[in-house]
Amino acid sequence: MIYRTTFSLDSQTVETIKKLSAFWNVPQAEVVRRSIAQAASDLSDRKEVIQQLQDYWTQNANTHDYRSQKLEDYLIEVAEDRKSWRTEDWKESDS
């Protein structure tokens, strides 16, 4: 089933959709569909990785020592740093 809908988008987003549409040689609606599918897939992948890290941490909690604390601190630091990776990569590639 296909639904028609209206969104308000800023001019930069509209231009990006148009560029991707031309590059991929597909309609703009297909760009939106692919982008949403990719975002959903990325979210699912992230949730899976987070769950695996939590499971690992839980399974190894009894061996908590100085090295484990350093690992936990490192994982927290990486998670915080990753929040900006995709945004910064997209901005650089769009320039």
N, C-alpha and C positions, 0 to 999 in steps of 0.2 A: 504494500500500500504506500502511496506517495502522498505526502502532505505539503501544502504550500504554506509558508510562514514568512514573517517579516522580522528582520533584526535591524537594529541601529548599530552601525559599525563606524569607527573612526576612519578617516581617509587613508591613513597608512595601512590599516588592515585590508581595506578594499583594494588598494594598489597591490598589496602582497598577494591577495587572492587572484587578482587579474594576472599577475606575473606567473604565478604557479599554474594557472589555467592555461596560459600560452605555452609555458615550458613543458607541461605534461600533455598538452593537446587534448584537454578534456573540458567540459563545461565547469563553470564556477561552482555549481552545486556539488559536483564530484570532488572538487578541491576541499570543500567543507566536509563532505562525507568522509573522505580519506583522512583529513586532519583530525576529526573527532574519533575515528576508529583508532588512529595511531595514539592519540592522547589516552584513550581508554586502555589500550594495550600497555602503554608505558606505566600507567597507574597500577594495572594488575601486576606487571613485572616488579615494580617497586614494592608493592605490598608483599609479594612472594619473597623477595630478598630480605625485607625487614623481618618477616616471620622466620625465615631461616636463621637470621642473625639472633633473633630472640630465642629460638629453640636451642641454638648452639650455646648461647650464654647461659640459659637455664640448665642445660645438661652439664655444663662445666662450672657451675656456681660453687660446687664443693671444693674446687681446686683454686679458689680465689686467692691470689697472692699479688705481690707487687707487679709482676708482669701482666696479670689479668687486668689490674686497674689501669695500667698504661694502655692496654688494648681497648678497654671500654672508653677511655678518654679519647683515644685516636678515632674510634668509630663515631663518637659523637661529633668530633671536629670535622670528619669527612662528611657526615650527614649534613651538617650546617653549611659547609662549603659547597656541596653539590646543589644546594637550593638555587645558586646563582649561575651554575654552569650552563644550563640550557638557555636561559635568558641572555647571557652574555654571548654565547655562540651564535644565537639567532641574530642578535643585533649586529655582530661583526659580519656575518655572511650576507646580511641584507644591505650593507653599506655599498 
